[in-house]
Amino acid sequence: MNKNKKSFIAIIPARENSKEIKNKNLILIGGHPLISYSITAAKKSKFIKDVFVSTDGKNIAKVARKYGAKVVIRPKKLAKDKSQIEDSIPYTIKHIKKLFNQKCENIVLMQPTSPQRSTNDLDNAIRKFIKDKADSLFSCTEQDLCIWEKKNSKIIPTNFNPYKRKNRQDKNKNYIENGSIYVTKKKIYDIYKN
């Protein structure tokens, strides 16, 4: 067996009270709750040993268990509107060890708001992570947009000069994190908390 096989755990953070769309992680899409797509993709992975949902919600926990995930209930202080996902990861890892006696070498963070992410996408990302001997990896989308930002009462360009616009093929490539897949070594996360 490949030494890297099954040395990854998936963590799916899912707050109960999402601000913009009420109970978004439980909304049915194609007859299944949004969160189920992330759980199912991770469970079919060739590399992911276990799938953990980190949540503050009883209903999310119930659905997560139904689809085969293990659950870590996090405190409400780690699930507020201003809470960062990064803040909940150390708590989740600590409780994975405490509740499930599971060691964690590599983390695959999957936001449930990416239901089209497939098992193949996950496995390809993990293969790349292993092949490149990376310490971290994230999924992204190439973009060539002209981006403007509001500062005070003005709108200003952030990534181009509007007076010297380049053709698309002449622009530097820019990438946007798409929030679908993040992979990191636990020891790297321990150092940088990111």
C-alpha positions as CSV (number, residue, x, y, z in Angstrom):
1,M,0.0,0.0,0.0
2,N,1.2,3.5,-0.9
3,K,2.5,5.1,2.3
4,N,0.5,8.2,1.5
5,K,-2.7,6.3,1.1
6,K,-5.2,7.1,3.8
7,S,-2.9,9.6,5.6
8,F,-5.4,12.4,5.1
9,I,-8.4,13.4,7.0
10,A,-11.2,15.7,5.7
11,I,-12.5,18.5,7.9
12,I,-15.8,20.1,6.7
13,P,-16.7,23.3,8.7
14,A,-20.4,23.9,8.8
15,R,-22.0,26.6,10.9
16,E,-25.6,26.4,11.9
17,N,-26.7,30.0,11.4
18,S,-25.3,31.2,8.2
19,K,-25.8,34.9,7.8
20,E,-26.8,35.3,4.1
21,I,-28.8,32.1,3.5
22,K,-30.6,30.6,6.5
23,N,-29.5,27.0,7.2
24,K,-27.6,27.0,3.9
25,N,-25.7,23.8,4.7
26,L,-28.9,21.9,5.0
27,I,-30.7,23.3,1.9
28,L,-31.7,20.5,-0.5
29,I,-30.0,20.5,-3.8
30,G,-30.9,17.6,-6.1
31,G,-32.7,16.0,-3.2
32,H,-29.7,16.0,-0.8
33,P,-28.5,18.5,1.8
34,L,-25.7,20.8,0.6
35,I,-23.3,19.4,3.1
36,S,-23.8,15.8,1.9
37,Y,-22.0,16.4,-1.3
38,S,-18.7,17.3,0.4
39,I,-19.1,14.3,2.8
40,T,-19.8,11.9,-0.1
41,A,-16.9,13.1,-2.2
42,A,-14.5,12.8,0.7
43,K,-15.7,9.3,1.7
44,K,-15.0,8.0,-1.8
45,S,-11.5,9.4,-1.9
46,K,-8.6,7.0,-2.3
47,F,-6.5,9.1,0.2
48,I,-8.9,10.3,2.9
49,K,-9.1,8.1,5.9
50,D,-11.9,9.8,7.8
51,V,-14.4,12.6,7.3
52,F,-15.1,15.0,10.1
53,V,-17.8,17.7,10.2
54,S,-17.0,20.6,12.6
55,T,-20.3,22.3,13.6
56,D,-22.2,24.1,16.2
57,G,-25.5,22.8,15.0
58,K,-27.5,19.7,16.1
59,N,-29.3,19.4,12.8
60,I,-26.1,19.6,10.8
61,A,-24.5,17.0,13.1
62,K,-27.5,14.7,12.6
63,V,-27.3,15.0,8.8
64,A,-23.5,14.6,8.8
65,R,-23.7,11.4,10.7
66,K,-26.5,10.1,8.4
67,Y,-24.1,10.6,5.4
68,G,-21.2,8.8,7.2
69,A,-19.2,11.7,8.7
70,K,-17.9,11.8,12.2
71,V,-18.8,15.0,14.1
72,V,-17.0,17.4,16.3
73,I,-19.3,19.9,18.0
74,R,-17.6,23.2,18.4
75,P,-18.5,25.9,20.8
76,K,-20.7,28.8,19.6
77,K,-17.8,31.2,20.1
78,L,-16.1,29.5,17.2
79,A,-19.2,29.8,15.0
80,K,-20.1,33.5,15.1
81,D,-20.5,35.7,12.0
82,K,-17.0,37.1,12.4
83,S,-15.4,33.7,13.2
84,Q,-12.7,32.5,10.8
85,I,-12.6,28.9,9.7
86,E,-8.9,28.9,10.7
87,D,-9.9,29.5,14.3
88,S,-12.0,26.3,14.5
89,I,-9.4,24.0,13.0
90,P,-7.1,23.6,16.1
91,Y,-10.2,22.9,18.2
92,T,-11.4,20.3,15.7
93,I,-8.0,18.6,15.5
94,K,-7.7,18.5,19.3
95,H,-11.1,16.9,19.6
96,I,-10.5,14.4,16.7
97,K,-7.7,13.1,18.8
98,K,-9.6,13.3,22.1
99,L,-13.0,11.9,20.9
100,F,-11.8,9.5,18.1
101,N,-8.2,8.7,19.2
102,Q,-7.2,9.6,15.7
103,K,-3.8,11.0,14.7
104,C,-3.8,13.7,12.0
105,E,-0.9,14.0,9.5
106,N,-2.5,15.8,6.6
107,I,-5.7,17.9,6.5
108,V,-8.1,18.4,3.6
109,L,-10.4,21.3,4.4
110,M,-13.5,21.3,2.3
111,Q,-16.1,24.1,2.5
112,P,-19.6,22.7,2.0
113,T,-20.5,25.5,-0.4
114,S,-18.7,23.7,-3.2
115,P,-21.1,20.8,-4.0
116,Q,-19.7,20.3,-7.5
117,R,-16.3,19.3,-6.2
118,S,-15.9,15.7,-7.1
119,T,-13.9,12.8,-5.6
120,N,-11.7,13.0,-8.7
121,D,-11.0,16.7,-8.0
122,L,-10.0,15.8,-4.4
123,D,-7.8,12.9,-5.4
124,N,-6.1,14.9,-8.1
125,A,-5.4,17.7,-5.7
126,I,-4.0,15.2,-3.1
127,R,-1.9,13.5,-5.8
128,K,-0.5,16.9,-6.8
129,F,0.2,17.7,-3.1
130,I,2.1,14.4,-2.7
131,K,3.9,14.6,-6.1
132,D,5.2,18.1,-5.5
133,K,6.1,17.4,-1.9
134,A,4.1,20.5,-1.0
135,D,3.4,21.7,2.5
136,S,0.1,23.3,1.4
137,L,-2.2,23.4,-1.6
138,F,-5.4,25.2,-2.5
139,S,-7.8,25.1,-5.4
140,C,-8.1,28.3,-7.5
141,T,-9.6,29.7,-10.6
142,E,-7.6,31.6,-13.2
143,Q,-9.0,35.0,-14.0
144,D,-8.2,37.9,-16.2
145,L,-10.7,40.4,-14.7
146,C,-10.1,44.1,-14.3
147,I,-10.8,44.6,-10.6
148,W,-11.9,47.8,-9.0
149,E,-12.1,48.6,-5.3
150,K,-14.1,51.2,-3.4
151,K,-11.9,53.4,-1.2
152,N,-13.7,56.2,0.6
153,S,-16.0,57.6,-2.1
154,K,-13.9,56.6,-5.1
155,I,-13.7,53.5,-7.2
156,I,-10.1,52.7,-8.1
157,P,-8.4,49.9,-10.1
158,T,-6.5,47.4,-8.1
159,N,-4.8,45.1,-10.7
160,F,-4.4,47.2,-13.8
161,N,-3.9,50.7,-15.3
162,P,-7.1,51.7,-17.1
163,Y,-5.1,54.0,-19.3
164,K,-2.8,51.2,-20.5
165,R,-5.1,48.3,-20.7
166,K,-3.5,45.1,-21.9
167,N,-5.1,42.5,-24.2
168,R,-6.1,39.4,-22.3
169,Q,-3.2,37.3,-23.7
170,D,-0.7,39.9,-22.6
171,K,-1.9,40.1,-18.9
172,N,-0.1,38.4,-16.1
173,K,-2.1,35.4,-14.9
174,N,-4.0,36.0,-11.7
175,Y,-5.7,33.3,-9.6
176,I,-8.6,33.5,-7.1
177,E,-9.1,31.0,-4.3
178,N,-12.3,29.2,-5.0
179,G,-12.8,27.8,-1.5
180,S,-13.3,24.2,-2.7
181,I,-10.1,22.4,-1.6
182,Y,-7.4,23.2,0.9
183,V,-4.7,20.6,1.7
184,T,-2.0,21.1,4.3
185,K,0.3,19.1,6.5
186,K,-0.8,19.3,10.1
187,K,2.7,20.3,11.3
188,I,2.6,23.3,8.9
189,Y,-0.8,24.3,10.2
190,D,0.4,24.1,13.7
191,I,3.2,26.6,12.8
192,Y,1.2,29.1,10.8
193,K,-2.4,28.5,11.9
194,N,-3.4,29.0,8.3
